[in-house]
Amino acid sequence: MMVRGSYSGTPADGQNRVLIWDAASKFWLAFHDTCEVVRAENVEQVGPCLERIEGLAKQGLYAAGFVSYEAAPAFDPALRVRLRSEDGPPSLWFGIFERVERIAARDLLKGADPEFARLNWSPSISESRYREALGRIREHLRVGDCYQVNFTFRLRTAFPGDPWDFFLSVCRDRPPTHAAYVGSPDWAVCSFSPERFFVLDGEEIVSEPMKGTRPRGRTLEQDQALAEELRQSAKDRAENVMITDMVRNDLGRIAETGSVVVDDLCRVEKHATVWQMVSTVRARTRRSLTEIFAALFPPASITGAPKAASMGIIADLESAPRGLYTGCVGYVGPRATRSTSGAKPELRAAFNVAIRTVLVDQRRNRAEYGVGGGIVWDSEARGEYAECRTKAEVLHRRMPEFRLLETMLWTPRQGYVLLERHLTRLGASAEYFDFHLDVQLVRDRLDGLSAGFGQKSQMVRLLLDKDGAVALEHLPPPSPSSVPLRVTLATSAVDSSDIFLYHKTTHRHIYAQALAVNPGFGDVLLQNERGELTESTRANLAVSQDGVLWTPPIRCGLLSGTMRAEMVERGELKERILRPEDLHGAERVMLLNSVRGTYDVVVSGGI
């Protein structure tokens, strides 16, 4: 039975807890009321377990859990894998549940802690060993043993906390497209997967192979450039097409004749920390769940081509079994709409590819996370290793609660100063963070507010929520000073990779902290980890030398202020890297923003 309502607790039943993000409906599926657990400890048990799962689903129950990578020989003995570790996860684990609850994301994640303790992850191999393995793969490629090999390794850490809290902390901003949590007394699976393995809806089956990755940029402009770089990459497109062709062939083994179709070949999708290249393959099938797994498992995107040959190379070169990593996590249950033919109850099944997935051993308080990538002839070890680090960013990035912010000056003569620049910047950040923005609503709200200002200038704060709600605040602007503002240089550095330096938001703890540790100063000048000046806590920085006004480039880690952008466009301000020593002997040191304009400052304290 599928129910829907508000959420009032953790989706737990005894010690079994399963939660899966349904990307189609944008709801979490929480599975309740365990009837039994179906578990396979070896490959011989996998087929019978899947048959039982399908039978129970046809009776109206729900099965939710995972299949490990090392289950592959259950479907084809030619698929060679390393022996399953004695202390590793089972080959297959599914809870059988009587009902599913749909939970809104905001209800589930309310109160989640974004500051879950940062874990110290250690790679299972060094970069030199990684290069050595790639060299051996290249030899296989050279002699024609294979066309691509998906080579992976693990990151491991002590895990003293609660896996459920960890899962919520990562999903807090927005759930990864195919996220899932599976908890049992021994193991917890925190899957932040962006990749769909397959979804079966009645007789329609869809798979979405993913191959090709770029990191997210820090600004919208950089972000879009990286997406376009991936979109135009001949190497990534060739790899994606290769894997898509494998999936098409795999589906062809179980599909009705002529029903296999490829849609949206090599499209680029945005995720929290990466851009991914994805294709869609559709077909119609009347085959059983076991037959579907036999045709498709393990997913083509995480093995290589041809599948059997590449899996043999993986078994030889990787230092440990993959376990759950690159297997799949998902559920099987009855469709909401039954078949009209009366032949048999129709099923719905949805599984992710278990990448970007943390497996927590709750008996030993240890965790591991797999990373890897497809290696082809022109793969370069340094770039591939860097891509693996990019894929691990999901472990570290925590998105706090915040709103987008614009602070503007309104005057009776000018109206809102630099309004179009403010709206453009707001729009760029809204697109970057996936905030809903109705620009006309914002304009109407601003006009309505200013209608009551009369002849007095006002400073207006515009706050935008993720769902598009707009709040406005106003107060008199700061009075101009007849003497330069006294400022000092921060002693601690900002991290230029911090995306919040490039977007104006209510998440301003870096600026608040700099002011708090420097009492007695009107403002604080910031510098990054390379000793480059960036901005102040309230304004952009400009230094006059030899009659030229210089300001730090955005890439140093600073906000693109509207006044700064206006002055750069007019040619009044030029960009170059500035360091603390540039403050010595400068003709002028200035700060600038759209509320106060430009104003001189005096730098005090150690430089």
Secondary structure, 3 states (H helix, E strand, C coil): CEEECCCCCCCEECCEEEEEEECCCCEEEEEEEEEEEEEECCHHHHHHHHHHHHHHHHCCCEEEEEECHHHHHHCCCCCCCCCCCCCCCCCEEEEEEEEEEEEEHHHHHCCCCCCCCCCCCEECCCHHHHHHHHHHHHHHHHCCCCCEEEEEEEEEEECCCCHHHHHHHHHCCCCCCEEEEEECCCEEEEEEECCEEEEEECCEEEECCEEEEEECCCCHHHHHHHHHHHHHCHHHHHHHHHHHHHHHHHHHCCCCCCCCEEEEEEEEEECCCEEEEEEEEEEECCCCHHHHHHHHCCCHHHCEECHHHHHHHHHHHCCCCCCCCCCEEEEEEECCCCCCCCCCCCEEEEEEECCCEEEEECCCCEEEEEEEEEECCCCCHHHHHHHHHHHCHHHCCCCCCCCEEEEEEEECCCEECCHHHHHHHHHHHHHHHCCCCCHHHHHHHHHHHHCCCCCCCEEEEEEECCCCCEEEEEECCCCCCCCCEEEEECCCCECCCCHHHCCCECCCHHHHHHHHCCCCCCEEEEEECCCCEEEECCCEEEEEECCEEEECCHHHCCCCCHHHHHHHHCCCCEECCCCHHHHCCCCEEEEEECCCEEEEEEEECCC
